[in-house]
């Protein structure tokens, strides 16, 4: 997420790390690079100007001049101003109203509104135990209504079918009546994608808005649209009086212009980030965490929350007890770890949240970060017998050929998996012996996180405090 911006900002502030004194000259030079990085990220010009002015005022103030580590404090100022630019942490959806609470989704074509409607429903069902009804008023896009019906079934939400030949506003009214009759807590209304310059389509969404009087009017926008996203948000806000914004496809956005601009330009908070295609890839927007990612500090809090939410705690405890009792880490355990990783969005999704040098170490292992490679390795383990998974030492040459044929891979792929298993087995032995300290020693020995200034025992790079 926002890789290009992160790289450019890291280059701009690296020269200031460790400086004993900041001068107008070196601050001005750094801010020129920061300004260029923001403009290349497609951040709105007024937002760039106000951001640079605020950072400059603070960087040349007495707070920094008297600091023992002015370079680090400058980075902290950048972080705080990024947070201020993106706004306060989103409070989530306001559901404090008589049910059904109506949530209207609007936005440009191709922004991902239909998938976002299903993701939002899933979040409300699983995290807040709400009964959610979904309805699509998109009568223009082929199969749009069918798509939402299928997604509703996948997330466990109700679905309000569209009466044959009904107009969008009539579909919306019928859905509200159904939500009231069947005592649903929330009605999520997915509208057709429309260009903000299309007067007829904007009039239609205003008519739906008037008919439903929604409690939440959310603008769903592709974060990769950059400056266009900000302009569209401004137009939709004028038409609908938005209550919030959902940024989609943030996982593919290397620039970050929309995330840094939309709050300040519209005054509307960003409530959620869409971080992938899966229906669980929707996370609350936390400005301070996003700012940390942009400055290379990682987002450990979100990572911990994700692990707690996605990892099967019972299986994790069983593995820990197994290792503590001296029972070996086998291929069944390795397969379970890979499946857990897939459920969390893959290694790439986790690396994005790691701070500084930890993310760099992980990024230097391309073979292990390849999601296709993980799927292939799971297939190899699935091709083994239960005895082979429990006792990998049984796997000789003929068994390797049989396993490779069963998984549809080469023998070399089986060999590679077994070698990786041996490395993981060694790591787990160290963990069983010495807990986290032993694990860190093992990782260091594998060329991982140890070393001067490294991530295991040292402070994550980029923290200003």
Secondary structure per residue as TSV (DSSP state, phi and psi in degrees):
chain	resnum	aa	ss	phi	psi
A	1	X	-	360.0	125.3
A	2	X	-	57.7	36.9
A	3	X	H	-61.1	-42.6
A	4	X	H	-63.6	-45.4
A	5	X	H	-63.2	-42.6
A	6	X	H	-58.8	-45.2
A	7	X	H	-63.6	-43.9
A	8	X	H	-67.1	-42.2
A	9	X	H	-68.3	-36.4
A	10	X	H	-61.4	-42.2
A	11	X	H	-64.2	-34.9
A	12	X	H	-69.8	-38.6
A	13	X	H	-94.9	-12.2
A	14	X	H	-57.9	-37.0
A	15	X	T	-65.6	-20.8
A	16	X	T	-90.2	-15.3
A	17	X	T	-62.9	133.1
A	18	X	T	79.7	-1.7
A	19	X	-	-67.9	139.7
A	20	X	S	-80.8	-18.5
A	21	X	-	-152.1	140.7
A	22	X	-	-104.6	133.5
A	23	X	-	-115.0	165.8
A	24	X	H	-58.0	-35.9
A	25	X	H	-67.1	-50.1
A	26	X	H	-74.7	-26.8
A	27	X	H	-67.8	-43.3
A	28	X	H	-63.1	-40.1
A	29	X	H	-64.7	-43.2
A	30	X	H	-64.3	-42.7
A	31	X	H	-67.3	-29.5
A	32	X	H	-62.5	-42.3
A	33	X	H	-67.8	-38.3
A	34	X	H	-64.4	-42.3
A	35	X	H	-60.5	-45.3
A	36	X	H	-61.4	-42.4
A	37	X	H	-61.4	-42.3
A	38	X	H	-67.9	-41.7
A	39	X	H	-65.9	-39.8
A	40	X	H	-67.3	-24.5
A	41	X	T	-81.7	2.3
A	42	X	T	70.2	30.7
A	43	X	-	-75.5	140.5
A	44	X	-	-58.7	138.1
A	45	X	H	-55.5	-46.2
A	46	X	H	-60.5	-33.1
A	47	X	H	-69.6	-40.8
A	48	X	H	-60.7	-45.5
A	49	X	H	-63.0	-47.8
A	50	X	H	-66.8	-35.2
A	51	X	H	-65.4	-48.7
A	52	X	H	-62.8	-42.4
A	53	X	H	-60.7	-43.0
A	54	X	H	-66.3	-42.5
A	55	X	H	-66.3	-42.8
A	56	X	H	-62.1	-43.2
A	57	X	H	-59.8	-43.0
A	58	X	H	-76.6	-36.0
A	59	X	H	-65.9	-29.7
A	60	X	T	-97.8	7.7
A	61	X	S	-84.7	173.6
A	62	X	H	-66.9	-26.7
A	63	X	H	-55.9	-41.2
A	64	X	H	-83.2	-42.4
A	65	X	H	-60.5	-32.2
A	66	X	T	-89.5	-5.1
A	67	X	-	-73.8	147.9
A	68	X	T	-75.4	-24.2
A	69	X	T	-128.9	72.0
A	70	X	H	-60.7	-33.8
A	71	X	H	-63.3	-44.7
A	72	X	H	-65.2	-38.5
A	73	X	H	-66.4	-33.8
A	74	X	H	-62.0	-41.3
A	75	X	H	-65.0	-38.4
A	76	X	H	-62.7	-37.7
A	77	X	H	-64.7	-43.3
A	78	X	H	-56.7	-43.9
A	79	X	H	-61.8	-48.1
A	80	X	H	-63.9	-37.6
A	81	X	H	-73.7	-31.9
A	82	X	H	-63.2	-43.2
A	83	X	H	-61.6	-45.5
A	84	X	H	-61.9	-39.4
A	85	X	H	-64.2	-39.0
A	86	X	H	-83.7	-8.1
A	87	X	-	96.8	178.9
A	88	X	S	-71.0	157.4
A	89	X	-	-57.2	137.2
A	90	X	-	-65.4	136.4
A	91	X	-	-85.2	3.5
A	92	X	-	79.4	-168.3
A	93	X	-	-75.5	141.9
A	94	X	-	-89.0	102.9
A	95	X	-	-105.3	12.5
A	96	X	-	-83.7	76.7
A	97	X	S	-157.2	166.4
A	98	X	S	-67.1	128.1
A	99	X	S	-70.2	154.1
A	100	X	S	-79.0	133.6
A	101	X	E	-77.7	125.0
A	102	X	E	-96.1	126.8
A	103	X	E	-116.8	116.6
A	104	X	E	-101.0	126.6
A	105	X	E	-106.3	129.0
A	106	X	E	-135.8	158.8
A	107	X	E	165.2	-177.8
A	108	X	-	-74.4	164.7
A	109	X	T	-64.3	136.6
A	110	X	T	80.0	10.1
A	111	X	S	-78.7	-15.9
A	112	X	-	97.3	29.8
A	113	X	H	-64.2	-42.6
A	114	X	H	-64.1	-46.7
A	115	X	H	-64.3	-38.8
A	116	X	H	-64.4	-37.3
A	117	X	H	-58.7	-44.3
A	118	X	H	-67.8	-41.1
A	119	X	H	-61.2	-42.5
A	120	X	H	-64.1	-42.6
A	121	X	H	-60.8	-44.1
A	122	X	H	-60.4	-43.7
A	123	X	H	-59.9	-45.8
A	124	X	H	-67.3	-37.5
A	125	X	H	-69.6	-46.8
A	126	X	H	-82.1	-35.7
A	127	X	H	-96.2	-27.1
A	128	X	H	-120.1	3.2
A	129	X	-	56.3	39.8
A	130	X	-	-92.8	150.1
A	131	X	-	-90.9	120.0
A	132	X	E	-118.6	135.8
A	133	X	E	-113.3	131.0
A	134	X	E	-107.6	144.1
A	135	X	E	-144.5	142.3
A	136	X	E	-111.3	130.7
A	137	X	-	-105.8	15.8
A	138	X	-	-86.1	93.2
A	139	X	-	-92.8	5.3
A	140	X	S	-101.1	-40.4
A	141	X	S	-83.9	126.4
A	142	X	T	-56.3	130.3
A	143	X	T	68.5	11.4
A	144	X	H	-62.5	-42.6
A	145	X	H	-67.9	-42.0
A	146	X	H	-62.8	-39.2
A	147	X	H	-59.7	-46.1
A	148	X	H	-68.1	-34.9
A	149	X	H	-60.9	-43.8
A	150	X	H	-66.4	-40.8
A	151	X	H	-65.7	-37.6
A	152	X	H	-59.7	-42.1
A	153	X	H	-63.4	-37.7
A	154	X	H	-66.9	-34.8
A	155	X	H	-97.3	-1.2
A	156	X	T	81.4	25.1
A	157	X	-	-99.3	158.8
A	158	X	E	-77.2	161.3
A	159	X	E	-136.0	131.5
A	160	X	-	-97.9	111.0
A	161	X	-	-69.1	155.3
A	162	X	-	-90.1	127.0
A	163	X	-	-58.8	140.9
A	164	X	T	-56.7	127.7
A	165	X	T	73.3	7.0
A	166	X	-	-75.0	148.8
A	167	X	-	-76.3	157.0
A	168	X	H	-52.2	-43.7
A	169	X	H	-67.5	-33.6
A	170	X	H	-68.7	-38.9
A	171	X	H	-60.7	-43.0
A	172	X	H	-64.3	-43.5
A	173	X	H	-63.4	-43.0
A	174	X	H	-62.4	-39.2
A	175	X	H	-65.9	-40.1
A	176	X	H	-63.8	-40.7
A	177	X	H	-62.8	-41.1
A	178	X	H	-66.4	-41.3
A	179	X	H	-63.1	-37.8
A	180	X	H	-69.8	-46.3
A	181	X	H	-63.0	-42.8
A	182	X	T	-90.9	7.3
A	183	X	T	56.4	52.1
A	184	X	-	-81.4	148.7
A	185	X	S	-78.5	-38.0
A	186	X	E	-136.4	137.5
A	187	X	E	-114.2	119.0
A	188	X	E	-104.8	122.8
A	189	X	E	-108.0	115.5
A	190	X	E	-93.4	118.8
A	191	X	-	-100.9	165.5
A	192	X	-	-68.2	145.5
A	193	X	-	-66.6	141.9
A	194	X	-	-148.2	148.9
A	195	X	-	-78.5	140.9
A	196	X	T	-70.2	-11.1
A	197	X	T	-95.1	0.0
A	198	X	-	-89.0	101.8
A	199	X	H	-62.4	-41.8
A	200	X	H	-64.4	-44.7
A	201	X	H	-68.3	-36.6
A	202	X	H	-66.9	-35.1
A	203	X	H	-64.9	-37.0
A	204	X	H	-64.3	-46.8
A	205	X	H	-66.9	-31.5
A	206	X	H	-67.5	-34.3
A	207	X	H	-67.2	-41.6
A	208	X	H	-62.4	-41.9
A	209	X	H	-60.4	-44.5
A	210	X	H	-65.6	-36.4
A	211	X	H	-71.5	-31.9
A	212	X	H	-100.0	-23.2
A	213	X	-	46.7	59.1
A	214	X	-	-64.0	150.9
A	215	X	S	-80.2	-30.3
A	216	X	E	-128.1	129.7
A	217	X	E	-119.4	104.5
A	218	X	E	-108.2	132.1
A	219	X	E	-93.0	117.3
A	220	X	E	-97.7	121.9
A	221	X	E	-137.9	138.4
A	222	X	E	-69.8	116.5
A	223	X	G	-64.9	-21.7
A	224	X	G	-75.8	-6.9
A	225	X	G	-73.2	-15.0
A	226	X	T	60.4	-127.0
A	227	X	H	-60.7	-35.5
A	228	X	H	-61.2	-35.7
A	229	X	H	-62.3	-40.5
A	230	X	H	-67.5	-43.8
A	231	X	H	-62.9	-41.9
A	232	X	H	-65.9	-40.8
A	233	X	H	-59.7	-40.3
A	234	X	H	-63.3	-41.8
A	235	X	H	-69.0	-42.1
A	236	X	H	-68.5	-34.4
A	237	X	H	-64.4	-39.6
A	238	X	H	-64.6	-33.6
A	239	X	H	-82.3	-35.5
A	240	X	H	-117.9	-8.4
A	241	X	-	55.6	64.7
A	242	X	-	-57.1	152.8
A	243	X	-	-107.8	-13.5
A	244	X	E	-176.1	176.4
A	245	X	E	-131.6	142.4
A	246	X	E	-118.3	121.5
A	247	X	E	-92.9	120.4
A	248	X	E	-99.7	165.0
A	249	X	-	57.1	31.1
A	250	X	G	-65.8	-24.4
A	251	X	G	-67.3	-24.2
A	252	X	G	-100.9	4.2
A	253	X	-	-92.2	106.6
A	254	X	S	-84.7	-12.9
A	255	X	S	-95.2	-56.3
A	256	X	-	91.4	8.2
A	257	X	H	-61.0	-42.1
A	258	X	H	-66.3	-43.6
A	259	X	H	-61.2	-35.7
A	260	X	H	-84.8	-14.0
A	261	X	H	-108.9	-36.8
A	262	X	H	-63.5	-35.6
A	263	X	H	-67.4	-47.5
A	264	X	H	-69.7	-33.3
A	265	X	H	-75.8	-40.4
A	266	X	H	-98.8	-22.7
A	267	X	-	78.6	3.4
A	268	X	-	-100.7	137.8
A	269	X	-	-74.1	146.1
A	270	X	E	-81.9	121.3
A	271	X	E	-95.9	-38.5
A	272	X	E	-140.9	155.3
A	273	X	E	-117.1	129.2
A	274	X	E	-87.8	122.2
A	275	X	-	-118.9	22.8
A	276	X	S	165.2	177.7
A	277	X	S	-84.3	-23.0
A	278	X	S	-67.7	155.5
A	279	X	T	-73.8	-8.4
A	280	X	T	-100.0	5.2
A	281	X	-	-90.0	60.1
A	282	X	E	-137.6	123.8
A	283	X	E	-129.4	149.2
A	284	X	E	-59.9	147.2
A	285	X	-	-88.3	118.5
A	286	X	-	-116.1	104.2
A	287	X	H	-53.7	-40.6
A	288	X	H	-67.3	-32.2
A	289	X	H	-74.8	-40.9
A	290	X	H	-63.7	-40.8
A	291	X	H	-60.9	-39.8
A	292	X	H	-62.8	-41.2
A	293	X	H	-63.1	-44.2
A	294	X	H	-60.5	-36.0
A	295	X	T	-91.9	11.2
A	296	X	T	77.4	17.0
A	297	X	-	-89.6	-7.2
A	298	X	-	77.7	-174.2
A	299	X	-	-146.4	71.2
A	300	X	H	-66.7	-34.9
A	301	X	H	-60.4	-47.0
A	302	X	H	-64.3	-36.0
A	303	X	H	-63.6	-44.5
A	304	X	H	-62.9	-43.7
A	305	X	H	-61.9	-40.7
A	306	X	H	-65.1	-43.4
A	307	X	H	-61.3	-44.9
A	308	X	H	-63.2	-35.8
A	309	X	H	-78.8	-40.0
A	310	X	H	-97.8	-30.6
A	311	X	S	-78.1	137.1
A	312	X	-	-72.2	103.6
A	313	X	H	-63.0	-35.7
A	314	X	H	-65.1	-43.4
A	315	X	H	-67.5	-36.9
A	316	X	H	-63.8	-41.0
A	317	X	H	-67.3	-38.0
A	318	X	H	-61.8	-42.4
A	319	X	H	-64.6	-42.8
A	320	X	H	-61.3	-44.1
A	321	X	H	-64.7	-39.2
A	322	X	H	-61.0	-45.0
A	323	X	H	-67.3	-39.8
A	324	X	H	-65.8	-29.2
A	325	X	T	-81.1	-0.2
A	326	X	T	87.4	4.5
A	327	X	-	-78.9	137.3
A	328	X	-	-69.8	154.3
A	329	X	-	-77.7	119.4
A	330	X	-	-113.9	-176.1
A	331	X	H	-71.5	-24.0
A	332	X	H	-63.0	-41.4
A	333	X	H	-66.2	-41.3
A	334	X	H	-62.4	-42.3
A	335	X	H	-61.5	-42.3
A	336	X	H	-63.8	-38.8
A	337	X	H	-63.4	-39.9
A	338	X	H	-66.4	-39.6
A	339	X	H	-65.7	-39.3
A	340	X	H	-61.8	-40.7
A	341	X	H	-62.6	-42.8
A	342	X	H	-61.7	-39.9
A	343	X	H	-64.5	-24.8
A	344	X	T	-90.7	8.3
A	345	X	T	98.7	5.3
A	346	X	-	89.3	167.2
A	347	X	H	-61.9	-38.0
A	348	X	H	-57.5	-39.2
A	349	X	H	-67.1	-30.2
A	350	X	H	-80.4	-40.2
A	351	X	H	-58.1	-36.0
A	352	X	T	-59.1	-24.6
A	353	X	T	-97.7	-5.5
A	354	X	S	-79.4	144.0
A	355	X	-	-79.5	149.3
A	356	X	H	32.3	-113.2
A	357	X	H	-69.9	-26.1
A	358	X	H	-63.0	-43.8
A	359	X	H	-67.7	-33.7
A	360	X	H	-67.9	-39.6
A	361	X	H	-62.6	-45.9
A	362	X	H	-63.9	-38.2
A	363	X	H	-69.1	-17.8
A	364	X	T	-84.5	6.2
A	365	X	-	-116.5	66.6
A	366	X	H	-58.4	-35.9
A	367	X	H	-62.8	-36.3
A	368	X	H	-84.7	-13.5
A	369	X	H	-94.1	-5.7
A	370	X	-	-77.6	116.8
A	371	X	H	-63.1	-34.5
A	372	X	H	-64.1	-35.8
A	373	X	H	-65.0	-39.5
A	374	X	H	-63.5	-44.9
A	375	X	H	-61.9	-39.0
A	376	X	H	-65.0	-39.9
A	377	X	H	-67.0	-37.7
A	378	X	H	-62.5	-41.2
A	379	X	H	-62.2	-39.2
A	380	X	H	-62.5	-46.1
A	381	X	H	-64.8	-39.0
A	382	X	H	-61.6	-26.3
A	383	X	T	-80.4	-6.1
A	384	X	S	-88.0	159.5
A	385	X	-	-79.2	160.2
A	386	X	H	-55.2	-38.4
A	387	X	H	-65.5	-40.1
A	388	X	H	-66.5	-35.0
A	389	X	H	-68.2	-37.7
A	390	X	H	-75.8	-32.6
A	391	X	-	-131.4	81.4
A	392	X	G	-58.8	-20.9
A	393	X	G	-66.0	-15.0
A	394	X	G	-72.9	-17.8
A	395	X	-	-79.2	97.5
A	396	X	-	-95.1	-168.2
A	397	X	H	-60.8	-45.4
A	398	X	H	-67.2	-38.0
A	399	X	H	-65.9	-37.3
A	400	X	H	-62.3	-40.0
A	401	X	H	-65.9	-41.9
A	402	X	H	-63.6	-42.2
A	403	X	H	-64.4	-42.5
A	404	X	H	-62.3	-43.5
A	405	X	H	-63.3	-41.9
A	406	X	H	-65.3	-32.6
A	407	X	H	-92.3	-8.0
A	408	X	T	72.6	34.1
A	409	X	S	-128.9	-180.0
A	410	X	-	-87.8	158.4
A	411	X	H	-59.0	-34.8
A	412	X	H	-58.5	-33.4
A	413	X	H	-66.9	-38.4
A	414	X	H	-65.3	-43.6
A	415	X	H	-60.4	-42.0
A	416	X	H	-63.2	-42.0
A	417	X	H	-62.0	-45.1
A	418	X	H	-65.2	-36.0
A	419	X	H	-65.5	-42.9
A	420	X	H	-64.6	-37.0
A	421	X	H	-61.5	-42.3
A	422	X	H	-61.3	-38.4
A	423	X	H	-65.2	-44.5
A	424	X	H	-65.2	-36.8
A	425	X	H	-61.6	-40.9
A	426	X	H	-63.9	-42.2
A	427	X	H	-60.6	-45.0
A	428	X	H	-66.2	-33.2
A	429	X	H	-63.3	-42.6
A	430	X	H	-64.8	-38.1
A	431	X	H	-64.2	-42.1
A	432	X	H	-64.1	-35.2
A	433	X	H	-76.7	-47.9
A	434	X	H	-123.4	16.4
A	435	X	H	62.0	-146.5
A	436	X	H	-64.9	-34.6
A	437	X	H	-64.2	-42.7
A	438	X	H	-65.3	-37.3
A	439	X	H	-63.4	-43.1
A	440	X	H	-63.9	-38.7
A	441	X	H	-62.6	-41.8
A	442	X	H	-64.6	-44.2
A	443	X	H	-62.6	-38.4
A	444	X	H	-63.2	-39.1
A	445	X	H	-67.1	-24.5
A	446	X	T	-86.9	9.5
A	447	X	T	80.8	24.6
A	448	X	S	-94.2	-95.0
A	449	X	S	-103.3	-3.3
A	450	X	-	-79.9	-176.9
A	451	X	S	105.5	162.9
A	452	X	T	-58.9	128.6
A	453	X	T	71.4	8.1
A	454	X	-	-75.0	-178.3
A	455	X	T	-84.7	-27.1
A	456	X	T	-64.8	-53.8
A	457	X	T	-105.5	-13.1
A	458	X	S	-88.8	175.0
A	459	X	-	-79.1	136.3
A	460	X	-	-58.3	136.1
A	461	X	T	-61.9	138.3
A	462	X	T	106.1	-14.3
A	463	X	-	-73.3	131.9
A	464	X	-	-91.4	-1.8
A	465	X	-	-131.2	360.0
